[in-house]
Amino acid sequence: MAPAPPPAASFSPAEVQQRLAAGACWVRCGARLYDLTGFLRQHPGGEQLLWARAGEDVSADLDGPPHRHSANARLWLEQYYVGELQGDPQGPMEKGAAASANTQKIDPAMEAKLKVVDWDKDLVDWQKPLLWQVGHLGEKYDEWVHQPVTRPIRLFYSDFIEALTKTVWYSVPIIWMPLMLYLSWSYYRTFAQGNVRLFASFTTEYSVAMPKSVFPGFFVLGMLLWTLTEYLLHRFLFHMTPPSNSYYLITLHFILHGQHHKAPFDESRLVFPPVPASLVIAFFYTGLQIILPEAVGGTVFAGGLLGYVLYDMTHYYLHFGSPHKGSYLYSMKAHHVRHHFAHQKSGFGISTKFWDYLFHTHMPEEPHLKIQ
């Protein structure tokens, strides 16, 4: 017979107030207490919304407005559970206690599920590399991978190979911006010499001379093509649904993108690591050089490379930045977090929502538009 779980810790209102005074951000749902201090930077609504509710009952906020939090968001909250509040949950612990009177009741099935969350009893062994385990999940994989957690992920047994799958965010501009600038200057000089002709590989009679004034146009075209490439990769490769009976396709999906959805706030896995990125970048460069004249293909590539750098930096910021409410990045942060927690089969754009609207994969609008 399995041993009974240890009793939950309990805190008096005075103890909670001491932690709040020390700078912690504790909230509660009924009598259940949560320490959200480590979640402040990640919250899609910004840190200020959580600080404004420190010490309060957030049950009503989970139901909205501005929006009703998803089941995954509620499961995510349980990872910050610290214990129970002693005494009357409607007591004078916090200034907003009266607001909980209007709280909508949580679905009983969901409430029961939340109270038995135990990340140590998962479908995988978190003490071992996950890459070789996920393929055995079969039909359970899709649901499991879209239930995000805060714990770090290890993919490989080898420390060296594992290190190649991680990187810091600033490695992206440090490595790729100098290459982008070098290629831009080099191909601009080629255009300036007046020797670039379009369609010359097909016909000399009807080839078109390319003046240096077209360089900015091809560069911007590369940036625009990157946003489309980003969308297509995210939608059709990263969010493919691997067959439940295919160990290798499930494993491939997990290493490409599934591990990011499982641990969306793992700082070391939010941007593309340099070694695998160099292989993909070399592939695109070679392809453009084959299809287009060298200077044209190189210029389009340089623009696309800048688009990639901006994409990776935007992606990192959407996870850890705190944009001003009402700004474009504020909207994109909320949009991307909804993709992670509620609408994994839509909202594929990171740099822009344009392609989502064009191809009808945009997320449904929230019923509540007013931000508290």
C-alpha positions as CSV (number, residue, x, y, z in Angstrom):
1,M,0.0,0.0,0.0
2,A,1.4,3.4,-1.0
3,P,2.2,5.8,1.8
4,A,-0.1,8.7,2.4
5,P,1.1,12.0,0.9
6,P,2.5,14.5,3.4
7,P,0.0,17.0,4.7
8,A,0.0,20.4,2.9
9,A,1.8,23.3,4.7
10,S,-0.5,25.8,6.3
11,F,0.1,29.6,6.8
12,S,-1.7,32.1,9.0
13,P,-2.7,35.4,7.5
14,A,0.1,37.0,9.5
15,E,2.7,34.7,7.9
16,V,1.4,35.5,4.4
17,Q,1.6,39.2,5.2
18,Q,5.3,38.7,6.3
19,R,6.1,37.1,3.0
20,L,4.4,39.9,1.1
21,A,6.3,42.5,3.0
22,A,9.5,40.7,2.2
23,G,8.8,41.1,-1.5
24,A,7.2,37.8,-2.5
25,C,4.1,37.8,-4.7
26,W,1.7,35.4,-3.1
27,V,-1.9,35.0,-4.2
28,R,-4.7,32.5,-3.3
29,C,-7.7,30.7,-4.8
30,G,-10.0,30.1,-1.9
31,A,-7.7,28.7,0.8
32,R,-5.0,27.5,-1.6
33,L,-1.9,29.7,-1.6
34,Y,0.5,30.2,-4.5
35,D,3.9,31.9,-4.7
36,L,4.1,33.6,-8.1
37,T,7.3,35.4,-7.5
38,G,9.2,33.3,-10.0
39,F,6.4,33.7,-12.6
40,L,6.3,37.5,-12.6
41,R,8.5,38.0,-15.8
42,Q,6.6,35.3,-17.6
43,H,3.0,36.5,-17.0
44,P,1.5,37.5,-20.4
45,G,-0.3,40.4,-18.8
46,G,2.9,41.8,-17.3
47,E,4.3,41.9,-13.8
48,Q,2.2,44.8,-12.7
49,L,-1.1,42.8,-12.9
50,L,0.3,40.2,-10.6
51,W,1.8,42.7,-8.2
52,A,-1.6,44.5,-8.0
53,R,-3.2,41.2,-6.9
54,A,-0.5,40.1,-4.4
55,G,-2.3,38.8,-1.3
56,E,-5.7,38.7,-3.0
57,D,-8.0,35.9,-4.1
58,V,-7.5,35.5,-7.9
59,S,-10.3,33.0,-8.4
60,A,-12.5,35.6,-10.2
61,D,-9.5,36.7,-12.3
62,L,-9.0,33.2,-13.6
63,D,-12.5,33.2,-15.0
64,G,-12.1,36.7,-16.5
65,P,-12.3,39.4,-17.7
66,P,-10.0,40.0,-19.5
67,H,-10.2,36.3,-20.4
68,R,-11.0,32.9,-19.0
69,H,-7.8,31.1,-18.2
70,S,-7.4,27.7,-19.9
71,A,-7.2,24.3,-18.2
72,N,-3.4,24.3,-18.9
73,A,-3.0,27.7,-17.3
74,R,-4.8,26.4,-14.2
75,L,-2.5,23.3,-14.1
76,W,0.5,25.6,-14.6
77,L,-0.7,27.6,-11.5
78,E,-0.6,24.4,-9.4
79,Q,3.2,24.2,-9.8
80,Y,3.4,27.3,-7.6
81,Y,1.2,25.9,-4.8
82,V,2.8,26.3,-1.4
83,G,0.1,25.4,1.1
84,E,-3.3,26.3,2.7
85,L,-4.4,29.5,4.3
86,Q,-5.4,29.0,8.0
87,G,-8.8,30.3,9.2
88,D,-11.6,31.8,7.2
89,P,-10.6,32.3,3.5
90,Q,-13.1,35.2,3.4
91,G,-11.3,36.9,6.3
92,P,-9.4,40.2,6.3
93,M,-6.1,38.9,5.0
94,E,-6.2,41.0,1.9
95,K,-7.9,44.1,0.6
96,G,-9.8,42.3,-2.1
97,A,-11.4,39.5,-0.2
98,A,-14.9,40.7,-0.9
99,A,-14.4,40.3,-4.6
100,S,-14.3,36.5,-4.2
101,A,-17.9,36.4,-3.4
102,N,-18.7,36.8,-7.1
103,T,-16.2,34.0,-8.1
104,Q,-17.6,31.5,-10.6
105,K,-17.3,28.0,-9.3
106,I,-14.6,25.9,-11.0
107,D,-15.8,22.8,-12.9
108,P,-15.8,20.0,-10.3
109,A,-13.9,17.6,-12.5
110,M,-11.2,20.2,-13.1
111,E,-11.0,21.1,-9.4
112,A,-10.4,17.5,-8.5
113,K,-7.7,17.2,-11.2
114,L,-5.9,20.3,-9.9
115,K,-5.8,19.1,-6.4
116,V,-4.0,15.8,-7.3
117,V,-1.4,17.3,-9.6
118,D,1.9,15.7,-8.8
119,W,4.7,16.3,-11.3
120,D,6.8,13.5,-9.8
121,K,4.3,11.0,-10.9
122,D,4.4,11.6,-14.6
123,L,4.4,9.5,-17.8
124,V,8.1,9.9,-18.0
125,D,11.1,9.7,-15.6
126,W,12.3,13.3,-15.2
127,Q,15.5,12.1,-13.7
128,K,16.6,10.7,-17.1
129,P,16.9,12.3,-20.6
130,L,13.4,12.6,-22.1
131,L,14.3,12.3,-25.8
132,W,14.5,8.5,-25.6
133,Q,11.3,8.2,-23.5
134,V,8.7,10.3,-25.3
135,G,8.4,8.0,-28.3
136,H,6.9,5.3,-26.1
137,L,4.0,7.6,-25.0
138,G,2.1,6.7,-28.2
139,E,-1.4,8.2,-28.2
140,K,-0.8,9.9,-24.9
141,Y,2.1,12.0,-26.3
142,D,0.0,14.9,-27.9
143,E,-1.9,15.6,-24.7
144,W,1.2,15.2,-22.5
145,V,3.4,17.5,-24.6
146,H,0.8,20.3,-24.5
147,Q,0.6,20.4,-20.7
148,P,3.4,22.8,-20.0
149,V,5.6,22.6,-16.9
150,T,8.2,24.8,-15.2
151,R,10.9,22.1,-14.6
152,P,14.0,22.0,-16.9
153,I,14.3,19.4,-19.6
154,R,17.3,17.2,-20.4
155,L,17.3,15.6,-23.8
156,F,20.6,13.6,-24.1
157,Y,22.8,11.5,-21.8
158,S,26.0,13.1,-23.2
159,D,26.8,16.4,-21.6
160,F,28.5,17.5,-24.8
161,I,25.5,16.8,-27.1
162,E,23.2,18.3,-24.5
163,A,25.2,21.5,-24.5
164,L,24.7,21.8,-28.2
165,T,20.9,21.9,-27.7
166,K,21.1,24.9,-25.4
167,T,22.2,28.5,-25.8
168,V,21.8,32.0,-24.3
169,W,19.6,34.5,-26.1
170,Y,22.4,36.9,-27.0
171,S,24.4,34.3,-28.9
172,V,22.0,34.8,-31.8
173,P,22.8,38.5,-32.5
174,I,26.5,38.0,-31.6
175,I,27.0,35.2,-34.1
176,W,24.6,36.1,-37.0
177,M,24.5,39.9,-37.1
178,P,28.2,40.2,-38.2
179,L,27.6,37.7,-40.9
180,M,24.5,39.6,-42.1
181,L,26.4,42.9,-42.2
182,Y,29.3,41.3,-44.0
183,L,27.0,39.7,-46.7
184,S,25.0,42.9,-47.1
185,W,28.1,45.1,-47.6
186,S,29.7,42.5,-49.9
187,Y,26.6,42.1,-52.2
188,Y,25.9,45.8,-52.2
189,R,29.4,46.4,-53.6
190,T,28.7,43.7,-56.2
191,F,25.5,45.5,-57.3
192,A,27.4,48.8,-57.4
193,Q,29.8,47.3,-60.0
194,G,26.9,46.9,-62.4
195,N,27.6,43.3,-63.3
196,V,24.5,41.8,-61.9
197,R,21.9,40.5,-64.4
198,L,18.6,38.7,-63.7
199,F,17.6,35.7,-65.8
200,A,21.2,35.6,-67.3
201,S,21.3,31.8,-66.7
202,F,18.3,31.3,-68.9
203,T,18.9,33.8,-71.7
204,T,21.4,36.6,-72.4
205,E,19.1,38.4,-74.9
206,Y,16.4,39.1,-72.4
207,S,18.4,39.3,-69.2
208,V,17.7,42.3,-67.0
209,A,20.5,44.5,-65.5
210,M,20.2,45.1,-61.8
211,P,21.3,48.6,-60.6
212,K,22.4,49.1,-57.0
213,S,19.1,50.8,-56.2
214,V,17.4,47.4,-56.2
215,F,19.5,46.2,-53.3
216,P,17.1,47.5,-50.5
217,G,14.1,45.9,-52.3
218,F,15.7,42.5,-52.4
219,F,16.9,42.9,-48.8
220,V,13.4,43.7,-47.6
221,L,12.0,40.9,-49.7
222,G,14.3,38.5,-47.8
223,M,12.9,39.8,-44.5
224,L,9.3,39.3,-45.7
225,L,10.1,35.8,-47.0
226,W,11.5,34.9,-43.6
227,T,8.1,35.8,-41.9
228,L,6.4,33.4,-44.4
229,T,9.1,30.7,-43.8
230,E,8.7,31.1,-40.1
231,Y,5.0,30.6,-40.3
232,L,5.2,27.6,-42.6
233,L,7.9,25.9,-40.5
234,H,5.9,26.5,-37.3
235,R,2.6,25.3,-38.7
236,F,3.6,22.3,-40.8
237,L,6.8,21.0,-39.3
238,F,6.9,22.1,-35.7
239,H,3.2,21.4,-35.2
240,M,2.8,18.3,-37.2
241,T,0.9,15.6,-35.4
242,P,3.1,12.5,-35.3
243,P,1.4,9.1,-35.7
244,S,0.8,7.6,-32.3
245,N,2.5,4.4,-33.4
246,S,5.7,6.0,-34.7
247,Y,8.4,6.1,-32.1
248,Y,10.8,8.0,-34.4
249,L,8.4,10.7,-35.6
250,I,7.3,11.4,-32.0
251,T,10.9,11.7,-31.0
252,L,11.6,14.0,-34.0
253,H,8.7,16.2,-33.1
254,F,9.8,16.5,-29.5
255,I,13.4,17.5,-30.3
256,L,12.2,20.0,-33.0
257,H,9.5,21.8,-31.0
258,G,7.6,19.5,-28.5
259,Q,10.2,20.1,-25.8
260,H,9.6,23.9,-26.1
261,H,5.8,23.4,-25.6
262,K,6.5,21.1,-22.6
263,A,8.9,23.7,-21.0
264,P,8.0,27.0,-22.6
265,F,10.0,29.1,-20.1
266,D,13.3,27.2,-20.2
267,E,15.6,30.2,-21.0
268,S,18.3,28.0,-22.5
269,R,15.9,26.6,-25.2
270,L,14.1,29.7,-26.4
271,V,16.3,30.5,-29.3
272,F,17.9,28.3,-31.9
273,P,21.3,26.9,-30.8
274,P,24.2,28.0,-33.1
275,V,25.3,24.5,-34.3
276,P,22.0,23.2,-35.6
277,A,21.1,26.7,-36.7
278,S,24.2,26.9,-38.9
279,L,23.1,23.7,-40.7
280,V,19.7,25.2,-41.5
281,I,21.1,28.6,-42.5
282,A,23.7,26.9,-44.8
283,F,20.8,25.0,-46.4
284,F,18.8,28.2,-47.2
285,Y,21.9,30.0,-48.4
286,T,22.8,27.2,-50.8
287,G,19.3,27.0,-52.1
288,L,19.0,30.7,-52.8
289,Q,22.4,30.6,-54.6
290,I,21.2,27.8,-56.8
291,I,17.9,29.5,-57.7
292,L,19.0,33.1,-58.1
293,P,22.1,35.0,-59.3
294,E,24.7,35.1,-56.6
295,A,24.3,38.8,-55.6
296,V,20.5,38.6,-55.7
297,G,20.3,35.3,-53.8
298,G,22.9,36.6,-51.3
299,T,21.0,39.9,-50.7
300,V,17.7,38.0,-50.2
301,F,19.5,35.7,-47.8
302,A,21.0,38.6,-45.8
303,G,17.5,40.1,-45.4
304,G,16.1,36.7,-44.3
305,L,19.0,36.3,-41.9
306,L,18.1,39.7,-40.3
307,G,14.5,38.5,-40.2
308,Y,15.6,35.3,-38.4
309,V,17.6,37.3,-35.8
310,L,14.6,39.6,-35.1
311,Y,12.3,36.6,-34.9
312,D,14.5,34.8,-32.3
313,M,14.9,38.0,-30.3
314,T,11.1,38.6,-30.5
315,H,10.4,35.1,-29.4
316,Y,12.6,35.4,-26.3
317,Y,11.0,38.7,-25.4
318,L,7.5,37.4,-25.8
319,H,8.4,34.8,-23.1
320,F,10.4,36.9,-20.7
321,G,9.7,40.6,-21.5
322,S,7.2,42.9,-19.9
323,P,5.9,45.1,-22.7
324,H,3.8,48.2,-22.0
325,K,0.1,47.5,-22.0
326,G,-1.5,48.5,-25.3
327,S,1.7,48.1,-27.3
328,Y,2.2,45.8,-30.3
329,L,4.5,43.6,-28.3
330,Y,2.0,43.4,-25.5
331,S,-0.6,42.1,-27.9
332,M,1.9,39.6,-29.4
333,K,3.0,38.3,-26.0
334,A,-0.6,37.6,-25.0
335,H,-1.2,36.1,-28.5
336,H,1.9,33.8,-28.2
337,V,1.1,32.7,-24.6
338,R,-2.4,31.8,-25.7
339,H,-0.8,29.6,-28.4
340,H,1.1,27.8,-25.7
341,F,-1.6,27.3,-23.2
342,A,-4.9,27.2,-25.1
343,H,-4.7,27.2,-28.9
344,Q,-1.8,25.1,-30.0
345,K,-3.3,24.4,-33.4
346,S,-3.5,28.1,-34.4
347,G,-1.6,31.4,-33.9
348,F,1.6,30.3,-35.5
349,G,3.1,33.7,-36.3
350,I,5.8,35.0,-34.0
351,S,7.0,38.1,-35.8
352,T,3.5,39.0,-37.2
353,K,-0.1,37.7,-37.3
354,F,-0.4,38.6,-41.0
355,W,0.0,35.0,-42.3
356,D,-2.3,33.6,-39.6
357,Y,-5.1,36.0,-40.9
358,L,-4.2,35.3,-44.5
359,F,-4.4,31.5,-44.1
360,H,-7.2,31.5,-41.5
361,T,-5.2,30.1,-38.6
362,H,-5.7,33.1,-36.3
363,M,-7.0,32.5,-32.8
364,P,-10.6,33.2,-31.9
365,E,-11.1,36.6,-30.3
366,E,-11.5,36.7,-26.5
367,P,-15.0,37.7,-25.4
368,H,-13.6,40.2,-22.9
369,L,-11.6,43.0,-24.5
370,K,-11.2,45.4,-21.6
371,I,-8.1,44.9,-19.6
372,Q,-8.4,45.4,-15.8
